[in-house]
Amino acid sequence: MTKSKQLFHELVSKIALSDRAEAEAIAYYLLEARFGITRQDVWNDVAMEIERVLIESDIQRINEHEPVQYVTGVAWFCGHRFQVNANVLIPRPETEQLVTEVKQILKPNAKVLDVGTGSGCIAISLALALPHANVFGLDVSANALKTAQENATRLYATVNWLQADFLNDELTFKDFDCIVSNPPYIRELEKSSMEPNVLRFEPHLALFVPDADPLIFYRALGAKGKTILKSQGQILAEINAQLSVEVKSLFEKEGYQSVKLIKDMEGKNRFVSATWLQ
């Protein structure tokens, strides 16, 4: 048996980061994801059984800049534990606000489409919060959808999964109350300011758009939303704060009403909301 405080301090000392607070956060994450040992358990110095070989392998991967979420295969989102891997983007805490915004506008029996569902974190969280809603999750990647389906099964969430290329395929479904999306929106030119753990390990397909056409996904959402949405249906999407004015203008030019920018907890324009009136 190993005392959890001793193991925690050992992990922190082995994580090769100059920022001790970040190393501690990773150590806490590793203990909870791998062994179910919470911060409170560490503070209480509970005794635990551990696999030393597994822990050493985890630390090596972390020190090679692999995100702890991929190392453990676990990410938390909206209070739920999701499986993640290299086929899907790691859910971000700020995206939880997008789920909150969507829940506030939807009726209990709404029909919702999550475009670019990835791990399924948005679609599944909405399905669990609104059990009478009809939730669909769409992605171009079969591997991402496999992960999303597995997450839905483990979390007992009912979601309809669709594989399609939202940019290029002709989509025939319609009568949705809401389209929600966290699409790729980071320009290639922004790569130089990003952390190596993101660049080396997270799927670029889910992150980046061409510098020459950074609004490509919002243009598709605007154009296809007109046939997918019911009258008074809404689009809510996460956006690149640096391009917020351009995104708002795009939806207005497409004929959407009540186009609004929504700020995140840091005061940045993080989301757009637009209503389609047929």
C-alpha angles and dihedrals in degrees: 000000000000127000110239096224091055092048092046093054090045091054093048091052092051097048105095100225128121090209103081094192091057091047090051091049090053092047092052090048092050093051094049097043095045103035108010090247109150130201088258090055090052091049089050090047095229118188117246144180114235139179104237094194091054093048092049090050090049093052092049091053092046090051088054087060096255108150113254088233091063092041091056097028089230135113129168120222128171089349094305129114112236132190112235134182140162091288094067138049117253108252112249124219091232090060089064086074089060089058090049092051091050093048090053094059102038130093115228093256097043124145110232134185121200108200115206093013098178108171088006092243096139097041094044094046090051092047091051093046093045106035093176094053123103103232126189127188120201130191138159092221119083090197092054091050090051089056091046092051091050090050092050091050093050093046095044092238123152110222131154110227123211129186113208143128100248092195098052112015123091106243119208102183119103147157096078121158093206142013114202124186145168096192129178107283109153113112120229089240089064094062093092091065096049130100118259092235089063096043096046102041115021119083110265090206088068095043115038139062129184117274088230093057111021093158095056095119095044089051089054092046090051096046098042094038088071091067099030098051130073117234106287090020116145140222119211117181140166113242144191104265090216090061099038096117091050092049092050091049091050094057092045091052089049088060101256119149132221092021107184138177114222121205125224126225090279093055095253123136096254106156140034127211123195133172125213117214113188 
